[in-house]
Amino acid sequence: MSTAAARPNLTVLPPLPAEPPAPIEGVVVEKTTAIEKPRPSWLGTAVNHAKDHRGYAPWVARGYARLGRDWIDGYHDGWPHMIRTAENAIATTDDIAKQSEYRQELENRRADYRKHRLLYGGATAFAGAIGAGGLAVGTLSGGLIVDLAALLAGWGYGAWNGRRSNPTPAIEAGAPVPLGAPAPAPGIRGVDDLITALVKAGIITEAQRAETRIIGGIRPDGPGWSATIELPEGMKAVAATPKGGELASALRKKALQLEFKPDPSENAHEGMASLWVADSPTPFAGPKVYSQLVDAPRWHFWRDGIPLGMDARQGRQTLNLIWSSMLIGGLQDYGKSYLARLIASAAALDPTVRIIVITGKTGPDWAPLKSIAHRYIAGSDPDTIREIFNLMTSTIEEMQARGTELDRLFEKEPHKVPEGKITPELAANGMGPVLVIVEELQELLDGAAITKMAMPDDDSENPRLVSAKGPLVDLFARFNRLTRYVLGMGVYITQRPDAGSVPTELRDVCIKRASFRTKTRNSSEMILGEEAVKAGATPHALLESSKGIFVLDEGAEDGYRTLRGDVIDLPAFAKICERGRQLRIDAGTLTGDAAAREERAQQAAEDRLLLEGCLRVMTERGRDAIQLDELAAAAAMEPTYLSEVLRSAGVIRPDKVDIPGKGRVRGYDRACLEAALKGL
């Protein structure tokens, strides 16, 4: 038995009461488990926000894709394009001094590009190193909270850059615009709005939205904005650009404000299109712009080209017609003759250019060219049509003879024709361009349709007569084909754009084509060709007020252009032709009809002086009649010769005249001399 002293019992918890405690009012406790540590309020808010916006994932992917593209754009910063531009400049000039200058510029650009890449890459590496170092330190020292914060920051940064909203806030209709706030861009507010417009225009489907890219975003570009559109895989740009009108409607713009065509840049592919949209609903509005040719003392047709006018971006545009021909068409009174007059004026101010004018009807529009044209034919009657046949046939033969001379030069003096073509030096020495202007083509073809003539190759005694329309079209087309390489050029103007007045065989050999307003798509295709209209050229979308505005397709990679032509009115055109006449007289290149006209003018001036002198002799003697011998003595000329000269001047001598003291003798009276002077 233990002998230890008794000690009181020690307990940690108090003894349980015999009765359960009364419940506390307002609190019900079901079950107590473990005590959880509360998470930070900001973390809970972020998690809940992410759960409610699961659509952020595509935003994050798109945001980092955009950041990657922006970094690549910044890394190159346009330098490859500038380097290619310098390389192209070297390849397209024959001037040794300019080539040396361009090569130096090319080397400078390459050096600047290398420096830019080094600095840009270094800055990127430095920023990346700082960010990675900070993240590593934070991860090692801060634990899970820092990791989550970094993840959320990266997620949010990507979502911010890939968000669908436009940084420019939408302004409700009628709401006041805050003072100093930038005005919203009319018609479109961002890349996604442009893609939406493509969907509404039927160019892409809603399902293709994600495959469609706006490369480089929407960029300010002169008096408007531009964008490069990469269409979904399998879609060609030429299939999209004909819907330019629908796209204009989707953008709430006029068709005249849009330039929508396949992207012509070197880095583009078949599925890329370029879009430019003017800010103004009337991009071509403004006062008349008179051509610089109005005041030019001389022009170099080959080197300087033909100043045409300006495009919707207010850029000046020039046409180079050497080695090609041109077709101009459209509705009446929209400016076709004005455009052709620009070409004729540039040719008139270059004394090396030989001009031939064929017009289907008479009138003053082309009359000033009579003073410089090698041949000038007006009308569409059968006799005139036959004269045109003879003219075109002889012109083609002359141009082929020029080709034979080029062959001879290439064999004996190849340095004069290094490429087998006429050079500017040869053009200045007698082989200048030959420009054939054919106005009112539809009238000529109508006249040829009722003109019967034998086929050129039918030498039989009784040849079969056929309509001259087909052979005339063939003759014009043959001129374009055979004389192109010896500087033969044709400009054909028609105001009835249909299959009858614009034969396909003639249009196809006109490399350059210009169309003023037409009424239908088919009419536009008759002038510009089906491919140009498919590529987005829409002269049928021009408005009734679009006077002087035309669509130009030069057959080049950059496609069509819409231009507003400069103006040369008829009085200014007459002055230009007068300067051209004097230039040709000084250069000795006034030929054909113009030379004969000049000779007649000189002869008329001489006749006028002679007749005025004869009348002065009569006045000095106080008589209205004079004997031939007396007049010859006063003029110091032999009587027979004087009589012949007066007859050629148009003087009709009376049988006899009354002279005081001599009676009726052979001579001249004042009336016959004044009648001849009036007729000069």
C-alpha positions as CSV (number, residue, x, y, z in Angstrom):
1,M,0.0,0.0,0.0
2,S,1.3,3.4,-1.0
3,T,2.3,5.8,1.7
4,A,2.5,8.9,-0.7
5,A,0.6,12.0,0.3
6,A,-2.7,12.7,-1.5
7,R,-2.4,15.6,-4.1
8,P,-5.3,17.4,-5.9
9,N,-6.1,16.5,-9.5
10,L,-4.7,19.0,-12.1
11,T,-6.7,19.4,-15.4
12,V,-6.1,21.6,-18.5
13,L,-9.8,22.0,-19.3
14,P,-12.5,22.8,-16.8
15,P,-15.0,20.1,-16.0
16,L,-17.8,19.9,-18.5
17,P,-21.1,21.1,-17.2
18,A,-23.8,18.7,-16.5
19,E,-26.3,20.6,-18.7
20,P,-25.6,21.9,-22.3
21,P,-25.1,25.7,-22.5
22,A,-27.9,27.8,-23.9
23,P,-27.4,28.8,-27.5
24,I,-26.3,32.3,-28.3
25,E,-28.9,34.3,-30.1
26,G,-28.3,34.9,-33.7
27,V,-25.4,32.5,-34.2
28,V,-25.8,28.9,-35.5
29,V,-22.8,26.7,-35.5
30,E,-23.2,23.5,-37.6
31,K,-19.7,22.1,-37.6
32,T,-16.2,23.4,-36.9
33,T,-13.4,22.1,-39.2
34,A,-10.0,23.7,-39.7
35,I,-9.3,27.4,-39.4
36,E,-8.5,28.8,-43.0
37,K,-6.0,31.7,-43.5
38,P,-7.8,34.5,-45.5
39,R,-6.2,35.4,-48.9
40,P,-5.5,39.0,-49.9
41,S,-8.5,40.9,-51.2
42,W,-6.7,42.0,-54.4
43,L,-5.9,38.5,-55.3
44,G,-9.5,37.4,-54.8
45,T,-10.7,40.2,-56.9
46,A,-8.3,39.3,-59.8
47,V,-9.2,35.6,-59.7
48,N,-12.9,36.4,-59.7
49,H,-12.5,38.9,-62.6
50,A,-10.5,36.3,-64.6
51,K,-13.3,33.8,-64.1
52,D,-15.9,36.2,-65.3
53,H,-13.8,37.1,-68.4
54,R,-12.5,33.9,-69.8
55,G,-12.4,35.6,-73.3
56,Y,-9.1,37.2,-72.2
57,A,-7.1,34.3,-73.5
58,P,-7.5,35.2,-77.2
59,W,-6.7,38.8,-76.2
60,V,-3.4,37.7,-74.6
61,A,-2.4,35.7,-77.6
62,R,-3.2,38.5,-80.0
63,G,-1.5,41.1,-77.7
64,Y,1.8,39.2,-77.7
65,A,1.6,38.6,-81.4
66,R,1.1,42.3,-81.9
67,L,4.0,43.1,-79.7
68,G,6.2,40.7,-81.6
69,R,5.2,42.3,-84.9
70,D,5.8,45.8,-83.5
71,W,9.2,44.7,-82.3
72,I,10.1,43.4,-85.8
73,D,8.8,46.6,-87.4
74,G,10.9,48.6,-85.0
75,Y,13.9,46.4,-85.6
76,H,13.8,47.0,-89.4
77,D,12.3,50.5,-89.2
78,G,11.8,50.8,-92.9
79,W,15.5,50.4,-93.7
80,P,15.2,47.4,-96.1
81,H,12.7,49.4,-98.2
82,M,15.1,52.4,-98.3
83,I,18.0,50.1,-99.3
84,R,15.9,48.5,-102.1
85,T,15.0,52.0,-103.3
86,A,18.6,52.9,-103.6
87,E,19.4,49.7,-105.4
88,N,16.6,50.3,-107.9
89,A,17.8,53.8,-108.5
90,I,21.2,52.5,-109.4
91,A,19.7,49.9,-111.8
92,T,17.4,52.4,-113.6
93,T,19.9,55.2,-114.4
94,D,22.5,55.3,-117.1
95,D,24.2,58.4,-115.7
96,I,27.6,57.4,-114.3
97,A,27.7,60.3,-111.9
98,K,24.3,59.5,-110.5
99,Q,25.2,55.9,-110.2
100,S,28.2,56.8,-108.1
101,E,26.0,59.1,-106.0
102,Y,23.4,56.4,-105.5
103,R,26.0,53.8,-104.6
104,Q,27.4,56.1,-101.8
105,E,23.9,56.7,-100.6
106,L,23.3,52.9,-100.6
107,E,26.4,52.3,-98.5
108,N,25.4,55.0,-96.1
109,R,21.9,53.4,-95.7
110,R,23.4,50.0,-95.1
111,A,25.8,51.4,-92.5
112,D,22.9,53.2,-90.7
113,Y,20.8,50.0,-90.8
114,R,23.6,48.0,-89.2
115,K,23.9,50.7,-86.5
116,H,20.2,50.8,-85.9
117,R,20.0,47.0,-85.5
118,L,22.9,47.0,-83.1
119,L,21.4,49.7,-80.9
120,Y,17.8,48.3,-81.1
121,G,19.0,44.8,-80.3
122,G,21.2,46.1,-77.5
123,A,18.4,48.1,-75.9
124,T,16.1,45.0,-76.2
125,A,18.7,42.8,-74.6
126,F,19.3,45.3,-71.8
127,A,15.7,45.7,-71.0
128,G,15.2,41.9,-71.1
129,A,18.1,41.3,-68.8
130,I,16.8,43.9,-66.3
131,G,13.3,42.4,-66.4
132,A,14.5,38.8,-66.1
133,G,16.8,39.7,-63.2
134,G,14.1,41.5,-61.3
135,L,11.7,38.6,-61.8
136,A,14.3,36.1,-60.6
137,V,15.1,38.1,-57.4
138,G,11.4,38.6,-56.7
139,T,10.7,34.9,-57.2
140,L,13.5,33.8,-54.9
141,S,12.7,36.3,-52.2
142,G,9.0,36.8,-52.4
143,G,7.5,33.4,-52.7
144,L,4.2,32.4,-54.2
145,I,2.6,35.8,-54.0
146,V,5.3,37.4,-56.2
147,D,5.0,34.6,-58.7
148,L,1.3,35.1,-59.0
149,A,1.7,38.8,-59.3
150,A,4.2,38.4,-62.1
151,L,2.0,36.0,-63.9
152,L,-1.1,38.2,-63.6
153,A,1.0,41.2,-64.7
154,G,2.2,39.4,-67.8
155,W,-1.4,38.1,-68.5
156,G,-2.8,41.6,-68.1
157,Y,-0.1,43.3,-70.3
158,G,-0.9,40.8,-73.1
159,A,-4.6,41.3,-72.8
160,W,-4.2,45.1,-72.8
161,N,-2.3,45.0,-76.1
162,G,-4.7,42.5,-77.6
163,R,-8.0,44.1,-76.4
164,R,-10.7,44.6,-79.0
165,S,-11.6,48.1,-77.9
166,N,-10.1,51.1,-79.7
167,P,-8.1,53.5,-77.5
168,T,-10.2,56.3,-78.9
169,P,-13.3,56.4,-76.8
170,A,-16.6,56.2,-78.7
171,I,-18.7,59.3,-78.6
172,E,-22.4,59.0,-78.8
173,A,-24.3,60.9,-81.4
174,G,-25.2,64.3,-80.2
175,A,-22.9,64.1,-77.1
176,P,-20.6,67.1,-76.6
177,V,-17.0,66.5,-77.4
178,P,-14.7,67.5,-74.5
179,L,-12.6,70.6,-75.2
180,G,-9.2,69.6,-76.6
181,A,-10.2,66.0,-77.2
182,P,-9.2,64.6,-80.6
183,A,-12.1,64.1,-83.0
184,P,-12.8,60.5,-83.7
185,A,-11.7,59.2,-87.1
186,P,-14.7,59.3,-89.5
187,G,-16.2,56.0,-90.5
188,I,-13.7,53.7,-88.8
189,R,-12.2,53.6,-85.3
190,G,-9.8,50.7,-85.3
191,V,-8.4,47.5,-86.9
192,D,-11.4,45.5,-85.8
193,D,-13.8,48.0,-87.3
194,L,-12.1,47.6,-90.6
195,I,-12.3,43.9,-90.5
196,T,-16.0,44.2,-89.6
197,A,-16.4,46.4,-92.7
198,L,-14.7,43.7,-94.8
199,V,-17.3,41.2,-93.4
200,K,-20.2,43.6,-94.2
201,A,-18.9,44.2,-97.7
202,G,-19.0,40.4,-98.4
203,I,-15.2,40.3,-98.9
204,I,-14.7,37.9,-96.1
205,T,-17.0,35.9,-93.9
206,E,-17.4,36.1,-90.1
207,A,-15.7,32.8,-89.9
208,Q,-12.7,34.2,-91.7
209,R,-12.3,37.2,-89.3
210,A,-9.5,35.6,-87.3
211,E,-7.5,34.7,-90.5
212,T,-7.7,38.3,-91.7
213,R,-4.8,40.6,-90.7
214,I,-4.3,44.4,-91.0
215,I,-0.5,44.5,-91.3
216,G,1.0,47.5,-89.6
217,G,-2.4,48.7,-88.4
218,I,-4.2,51.8,-89.8
219,R,-1.8,54.5,-90.7
220,P,-2.3,58.2,-91.4
221,D,-1.4,58.8,-95.1
222,G,-1.6,62.3,-96.5
223,P,-5.2,63.6,-96.5
224,G,-6.5,60.2,-95.4
225,W,-5.5,56.8,-94.0
226,S,-4.2,53.6,-95.4
227,A,-4.0,49.9,-94.5
228,T,-2.4,46.8,-95.8
229,I,-4.9,43.9,-95.7
230,E,-3.8,40.2,-95.6
231,L,-6.8,38.2,-96.7
232,P,-7.5,34.6,-95.5
233,E,-5.5,31.8,-97.0
234,G,-6.7,30.8,-100.4
235,M,-8.3,34.2,-101.2
236,K,-6.7,36.4,-103.9
237,A,-6.6,40.2,-103.7
238,V,-8.0,40.4,-107.3
239,A,-11.1,38.6,-106.1
240,A,-11.6,41.1,-103.3
241,T,-10.9,44.5,-104.9
242,P,-13.9,44.5,-107.3
243,K,-16.0,44.9,-104.2
244,G,-14.6,48.4,-103.5
245,G,-18.0,49.9,-103.8
246,E,-19.5,47.6,-101.2
247,L,-16.5,48.3,-98.9
248,A,-17.1,52.0,-99.4
249,S,-20.7,51.5,-98.3
250,A,-19.6,49.5,-95.2
251,L,-17.2,52.3,-94.3
252,R,-19.9,54.9,-94.9
253,K,-17.7,56.5,-97.6
254,K,-18.1,57.4,-101.3
255,A,-16.5,55.1,-103.8
256,L,-14.4,58.0,-105.0
257,Q,-12.7,58.2,-101.6
258,L,-11.3,54.7,-101.8
259,E,-8.3,53.2,-103.5
260,F,-8.6,49.4,-103.1
261,K,-6.3,47.3,-105.2
262,P,-3.8,44.4,-104.9
263,D,-0.7,45.4,-102.9
264,P,2.1,46.1,-105.5
265,S,5.0,46.1,-103.0
266,E,7.8,43.7,-103.4
267,N,7.1,41.9,-100.1
268,A,3.4,41.4,-100.9
269,H,1.9,38.1,-102.0
270,E,-1.3,37.3,-104.0
271,G,-3.5,37.6,-101.0
272,M,-2.5,41.1,-99.9
273,A,-4.5,44.2,-100.8
274,S,-3.8,47.9,-100.2
275,L,-6.5,50.3,-99.1
276,W,-6.4,54.1,-99.0
277,V,-9.3,56.1,-97.8
278,A,-9.6,59.9,-98.2
279,D,-10.8,62.0,-95.2
280,S,-12.8,64.3,-97.5
281,P,-15.9,63.1,-99.3
282,T,-14.7,65.2,-102.3
283,P,-10.9,64.5,-102.5
284,F,-10.6,66.0,-106.0
285,A,-12.5,69.2,-105.2
286,G,-10.8,72.6,-105.8
287,P,-10.2,75.2,-108.4
288,K,-8.9,74.4,-111.8
289,V,-5.2,73.6,-112.0
290,Y,-3.6,74.9,-115.2
291,S,-0.8,72.8,-116.6
292,Q,2.8,73.8,-116.3
293,L,3.0,73.3,-120.1
294,V,1.0,76.5,-120.5
295,D,4.1,78.6,-119.7
296,A,6.9,76.1,-120.6
297,P,9.1,77.5,-123.3
298,R,10.1,74.0,-124.3
299,W,9.6,70.4,-123.1
300,H,11.5,67.1,-123.4
301,F,8.8,64.6,-124.3
302,W,11.1,61.6,-123.7
303,R,12.9,62.7,-120.5
304,D,10.1,64.7,-118.7
305,G,7.1,62.7,-119.7
306,I,3.6,64.3,-119.7
307,P,2.4,66.1,-116.6
308,L,-1.2,64.9,-116.1
309,G,-2.5,66.2,-112.8
310,M,-2.9,65.0,-109.2
311,D,-4.3,62.1,-107.4
312,A,-6.6,62.1,-104.4
313,R,-3.5,62.4,-102.1
314,Q,-2.6,65.7,-103.9
315,G,0.5,64.0,-105.4
316,R,1.5,65.2,-108.9
317,Q,1.4,62.4,-111.5
318,T,3.3,62.1,-114.8
319,L,2.7,59.8,-117.8
320,N,5.5,58.3,-119.9
321,L,4.2,57.4,-123.3
322,I,7.4,56.3,-125.0
323,W,7.3,52.7,-126.2
324,S,3.5,52.5,-125.9
325,S,0.1,53.7,-127.2
326,M,-2.9,54.9,-125.3
327,L,-6.7,54.6,-125.5
328,I,-8.9,57.3,-123.9
329,G,-12.7,56.8,-123.5
330,G,-15.7,57.8,-121.6
331,L,-18.9,59.7,-121.8
332,Q,-19.2,63.0,-123.7
333,D,-18.1,66.3,-122.0
334,Y,-16.1,64.8,-119.2
335,G,-12.7,65.8,-120.3
336,K,-11.3,63.3,-122.8
337,S,-10.1,66.0,-125.2
338,Y,-8.5,67.9,-122.3
339,L,-6.4,64.8,-121.4
340,A,-5.4,64.3,-125.0
341,R,-4.5,68.0,-125.3
342,L,-2.0,67.5,-122.4
343,I,-0.3,64.8,-124.4
344,A,-0.4,66.9,-127.6
345,S,1.0,70.0,-125.8
346,A,4.0,68.1,-124.4
347,A,4.6,66.7,-127.9
348,A,4.2,70.2,-129.5
349,L,6.9,71.7,-127.2
350,D,9.4,69.1,-128.2
351,P,10.7,69.8,-131.8
352,T,11.9,66.2,-132.2
353,V,8.3,64.8,-132.1
354,R,6.4,64.4,-135.4
355,I,2.7,64.8,-134.9
356,I,-0.1,63.3,-137.1
357,V,-3.7,64.3,-136.5
358,I,-6.7,62.3,-137.7
359,T,-10.1,63.5,-136.4
360,G,-13.5,62.1,-137.3
361,K,-15.1,65.5,-137.6
362,T,-14.1,69.1,-138.3
363,G,-14.0,71.7,-135.6
364,P,-11.6,74.0,-133.7
365,D,-10.6,71.6,-131.0
366,W,-7.5,70.4,-132.8
367,A,-7.1,73.3,-135.4
368,P,-4.1,74.8,-133.5
369,L,-2.1,71.7,-134.4
370,K,-2.3,72.5,-138.1
371,S,0.7,74.8,-137.7
372,I,3.0,71.9,-136.5
373,A,1.3,68.6,-137.6
374,H,3.1,66.6,-140.3
375,R,-0.3,65.5,-141.5
376,Y,-3.8,66.8,-140.5
377,I,-6.9,65.0,-141.8
378,A,-10.4,65.8,-140.6
379,G,-13.7,64.1,-141.6
380,S,-15.2,60.7,-142.0
381,D,-16.6,60.6,-145.5
382,P,-15.4,57.8,-147.9
383,D,-12.8,60.0,-149.6
384,T,-11.3,61.0,-146.2
385,I,-11.3,57.3,-145.0
386,R,-9.3,56.3,-148.1
387,E,-6.9,59.2,-147.5
388,I,-6.4,57.9,-143.9
389,F,-5.7,54.4,-145.3
390,N,-3.0,55.9,-147.6
391,L,-1.5,58.0,-144.7
392,M,-1.3,55.1,-142.2
393,T,0.1,52.7,-144.8
394,S,2.9,55.2,-145.8
395,T,3.6,56.0,-142.1
396,I,4.1,52.3,-141.3
397,E,6.4,51.9,-144.3
398,E,8.4,54.9,-143.2
399,M,8.7,53.5,-139.7
400,Q,9.8,50.1,-140.9
401,A,12.5,51.8,-143.0
402,R,13.6,53.4,-139.7
403,G,13.9,49.9,-138.3
404,T,16.1,48.9,-141.2
405,E,18.4,51.8,-140.5
406,L,18.6,50.7,-136.9
407,D,19.8,47.3,-138.1
408,R,22.4,48.9,-140.2
409,L,23.6,51.1,-137.3
410,F,23.8,48.1,-135.0
411,E,26.0,46.3,-137.4
412,K,28.3,49.2,-138.2
413,E,28.1,51.4,-135.2
414,P,26.7,49.3,-132.3
415,H,27.7,51.9,-129.7
416,K,24.9,54.1,-131.1
417,V,22.2,51.5,-130.5
418,P,23.4,49.5,-127.4
419,E,20.0,47.9,-126.8
420,G,18.9,47.8,-130.5
421,K,16.5,50.6,-129.8
422,I,16.4,54.3,-130.6
423,T,18.2,56.4,-128.0
424,P,17.5,60.0,-127.0
425,E,20.6,61.0,-129.0
426,L,19.2,59.3,-132.2
427,A,15.9,60.9,-131.5
428,A,17.5,64.3,-131.4
429,N,19.2,63.6,-134.8
430,G,16.2,62.7,-136.9
431,M,14.6,59.6,-135.4
432,G,12.3,61.4,-133.0
433,P,9.0,60.0,-131.7
434,V,6.0,59.9,-134.1
435,L,2.7,60.6,-132.4
436,V,-0.5,59.7,-134.2
437,I,-3.6,61.4,-132.5
438,V,-6.9,59.8,-133.6
439,E,-9.8,61.8,-132.3
440,E,-13.5,60.8,-132.6
441,L,-12.6,57.2,-133.2
442,Q,-16.3,56.2,-133.2
443,E,-17.0,58.6,-136.1
444,L,-14.1,57.2,-138.1
445,L,-15.3,53.7,-137.6
446,D,-18.9,54.6,-138.5
447,G,-17.6,56.3,-141.7
448,A,-15.4,53.3,-142.5
449,A,-18.4,51.0,-142.1
450,I,-20.2,52.5,-145.0
451,T,-17.0,52.9,-147.1
452,K,-16.4,50.2,-149.6
453,M,-12.9,49.4,-150.7
454,A,-10.8,46.5,-152.0
455,M,-8.8,44.5,-149.7
456,P,-5.2,45.7,-149.6
457,D,-3.8,42.3,-150.8
458,D,-6.4,41.9,-153.6
459,D,-4.6,42.8,-156.9
460,S,-7.2,41.3,-159.2
461,E,-8.8,43.3,-162.0
462,N,-12.2,43.2,-160.3
463,P,-11.4,43.1,-156.6
464,R,-14.2,42.3,-154.1
465,L,-15.3,45.4,-152.2
466,V,-15.7,45.1,-148.5
467,S,-16.5,47.4,-145.6
468,A,-13.4,49.5,-144.6
469,K,-14.1,49.3,-140.9
470,G,-12.3,46.0,-140.2
471,P,-9.3,46.9,-142.3
472,L,-9.0,50.3,-140.7
473,V,-9.0,48.8,-137.2
474,D,-6.4,46.3,-138.3
475,L,-4.3,49.2,-139.7
476,F,-4.4,51.2,-136.5
477,A,-3.5,48.1,-134.5
478,R,-0.7,47.2,-136.9
479,F,0.8,50.7,-136.5
480,N,0.8,50.1,-132.7
481,R,2.5,46.7,-133.0
482,L,5.1,47.4,-135.7
483,T,6.2,50.9,-134.8
484,R,6.4,50.7,-131.0
485,Y,10.1,49.9,-131.0
486,V,11.0,52.7,-133.4
487,L,9.1,55.3,-131.3
488,G,5.7,55.1,-133.0
489,M,2.9,56.0,-130.6
490,G,-0.9,56.2,-131.0
491,V,-3.5,58.0,-128.9
492,Y,-7.1,57.0,-129.7
493,I,-10.0,59.0,-128.2
494,T,-13.6,57.7,-128.3
495,Q,-16.8,58.9,-126.5
496,R,-18.9,55.8,-127.1
497,P,-17.3,53.0,-125.1
498,D,-19.0,49.9,-126.6
499,A,-17.8,46.9,-128.6
500,G,-18.4,48.7,-131.9
501,S,-16.4,51.8,-131.1
502,V,-13.6,50.2,-129.1
503,P,-12.6,47.0,-130.9
504,T,-10.8,44.6,-128.7
505,E,-8.0,44.1,-131.2
506,L,-7.2,47.8,-131.0
507,R,-7.6,48.1,-127.2
508,D,-5.3,45.2,-126.5
509,V,-2.4,46.8,-128.3
510,C,-2.9,50.1,-126.3
511,I,-0.8,49.4,-123.2
512,K,-2.0,52.5,-121.4
513,R,-5.7,53.2,-121.0
514,A,-7.7,56.1,-119.4
515,S,-11.4,56.1,-118.8
516,F,-13.6,59.0,-117.7
517,R,-17.0,58.4,-116.3
518,T,-19.0,55.6,-117.8
519,K,-22.5,54.4,-117.1
520,T,-21.9,50.6,-116.7
521,R,-19.3,48.2,-115.6
522,N,-19.3,46.7,-119.1
523,S,-18.4,50.1,-120.6
524,S,-15.5,50.4,-118.2
525,E,-14.3,47.0,-119.2
526,M,-14.4,48.0,-122.9
527,I,-12.0,50.8,-122.2
528,L,-9.7,49.6,-119.4
529,G,-10.0,45.9,-119.9
530,E,-11.6,43.2,-117.7
531,E,-8.5,42.7,-115.6
532,A,-8.3,46.3,-114.5
533,V,-11.9,46.5,-113.5
534,K,-11.5,43.2,-111.6
535,A,-8.6,44.8,-109.8
536,G,-10.9,47.6,-108.6
537,A,-10.9,50.3,-111.3
538,T,-14.4,51.7,-111.3
539,P,-14.9,54.6,-113.7
540,H,-18.6,53.6,-113.7
541,A,-18.7,54.7,-110.0
542,L,-17.6,58.3,-110.9
543,L,-20.3,60.9,-110.3
544,E,-22.0,63.2,-112.7
545,S,-20.0,66.0,-111.1
546,S,-16.7,64.2,-111.8
547,K,-15.6,66.5,-114.7
548,G,-11.9,66.1,-115.5
549,I,-11.5,63.0,-113.3
550,F,-10.4,59.8,-114.9
551,V,-9.0,56.3,-114.1
552,L,-5.6,55.6,-115.6
553,D,-4.3,52.1,-116.0
554,E,-0.7,51.9,-117.4
555,G,-0.4,48.2,-117.4
556,A,2.2,48.3,-114.6
557,E,2.4,46.3,-111.4
558,D,1.0,49.2,-109.3
559,G,-2.3,49.0,-111.1
560,Y,-4.7,51.8,-111.8
561,R,-4.7,55.4,-110.5
562,T,-7.6,57.9,-110.2
563,L,-6.5,61.3,-111.2
564,R,-7.8,64.8,-111.7
565,G,-6.3,66.2,-114.9
566,D,-4.7,69.6,-115.4
567,V,-6.3,72.1,-117.7
568,I,-5.1,73.6,-121.0
569,D,-7.9,75.7,-122.5
570,L,-8.1,76.3,-126.3
571,P,-6.5,79.8,-126.3
572,A,-3.5,78.5,-124.3
573,F,-3.3,75.4,-126.5
574,A,-3.1,77.7,-129.6
575,K,-0.2,79.6,-128.0
576,I,1.6,76.4,-127.1
577,C,1.3,75.2,-130.7
578,E,2.6,78.6,-131.9
579,R,5.7,78.1,-129.7
580,G,6.0,74.6,-131.1
581,R,5.9,75.9,-134.6
582,Q,8.8,78.3,-134.0
583,L,10.8,75.6,-132.2
584,R,10.5,73.4,-135.3
585,I,11.4,76.2,-137.6
586,D,14.5,76.9,-135.6
587,A,15.4,73.2,-135.4
588,G,14.5,72.5,-139.1
589,T,12.0,69.8,-138.1
590,L,8.8,71.4,-139.6
591,T,7.6,68.9,-142.2
592,G,4.7,67.8,-144.2
593,D,1.4,69.7,-144.1
594,A,2.8,72.2,-141.5
595,A,5.8,73.0,-143.7
596,A,3.6,73.5,-146.7
597,R,1.4,75.7,-144.6
598,E,4.4,77.7,-143.5
599,E,5.6,78.2,-147.1
600,R,2.1,79.4,-148.1
601,A,2.2,81.8,-145.2
602,Q,5.5,83.2,-146.2
603,Q,4.4,83.5,-149.8
604,A,1.3,85.3,-148.7
605,A,3.4,87.7,-146.7
606,E,5.5,88.4,-149.7
607,D,2.5,88.9,-152.0
608,R,0.9,91.2,-149.4
609,L,4.0,93.4,-149.5
610,L,4.0,93.5,-153.3
611,L,0.3,94.4,-153.6
612,E,0.6,97.1,-150.9
613,G,3.6,98.5,-152.8
614,C,1.7,98.6,-156.1
615,L,-1.2,100.4,-154.4
616,R,1.2,102.9,-152.8
617,V,2.6,103.7,-156.3
618,M,-0.9,104.4,-157.6
619,T,-1.6,106.7,-154.6
620,E,1.7,108.6,-155.1
621,R,0.7,109.3,-158.7
622,G,-2.8,110.3,-157.7
623,R,-4.5,107.7,-160.0
624,D,-6.7,104.6,-159.6
625,A,-5.0,102.8,-162.5
626,I,-1.5,102.3,-163.8
627,Q,0.1,100.8,-166.9
628,L,2.1,97.6,-166.5
629,D,5.3,99.1,-167.9
630,E,5.1,102.1,-165.5
631,L,4.4,99.8,-162.5
632,A,7.3,97.5,-163.5
633,A,9.7,100.5,-163.7
634,A,8.6,101.7,-160.2
635,A,9.1,98.2,-158.8
636,A,12.4,97.7,-160.6
637,M,11.1,94.4,-162.1
638,E,10.8,93.1,-165.6
639,P,7.2,93.6,-166.9
640,T,6.6,90.0,-167.9
641,Y,7.9,88.7,-164.5
642,L,5.8,91.3,-162.6
643,S,2.7,90.2,-164.5
644,E,3.3,86.6,-163.6
645,V,4.0,87.4,-159.9
646,L,0.8,89.5,-159.6
647,R,-1.2,86.7,-161.3
648,S,0.2,84.1,-158.7
649,A,-0.8,86.5,-155.9
650,G,-4.4,86.3,-157.1
651,V,-4.7,89.5,-159.1
652,I,-7.2,89.3,-162.0
653,R,-6.1,91.9,-164.4
654,P,-8.8,93.7,-166.4
655,D,-8.6,93.8,-170.2
656,K,-7.7,97.4,-170.3
657,V,-7.7,100.4,-168.0
658,D,-8.3,104.2,-168.6
659,I,-5.2,106.3,-167.9
660,P,-5.4,110.1,-168.5
661,G,-3.5,111.1,-171.6
662,K,-3.0,107.5,-172.7
663,G,-6.5,106.2,-173.2
664,R,-7.3,102.6,-172.7
665,V,-4.1,100.6,-172.2
666,R,-3.0,97.3,-170.6
667,G,-2.5,97.7,-166.9
668,Y,-4.1,97.4,-163.4
669,D,-6.6,99.3,-161.5
670,R,-7.0,99.8,-157.8
671,A,-10.0,97.5,-157.5
672,C,-8.3,94.4,-158.8
673,L,-5.3,94.9,-156.5
674,E,-7.4,95.5,-153.4
675,A,-9.5,92.4,-154.2
676,A,-6.4,90.3,-154.4
677,L,-5.1,91.8,-151.1
678,K,-8.3,91.0,-149.3
679,G,-8.2,87.4,-150.5
680,L,-4.8,86.7,-148.9
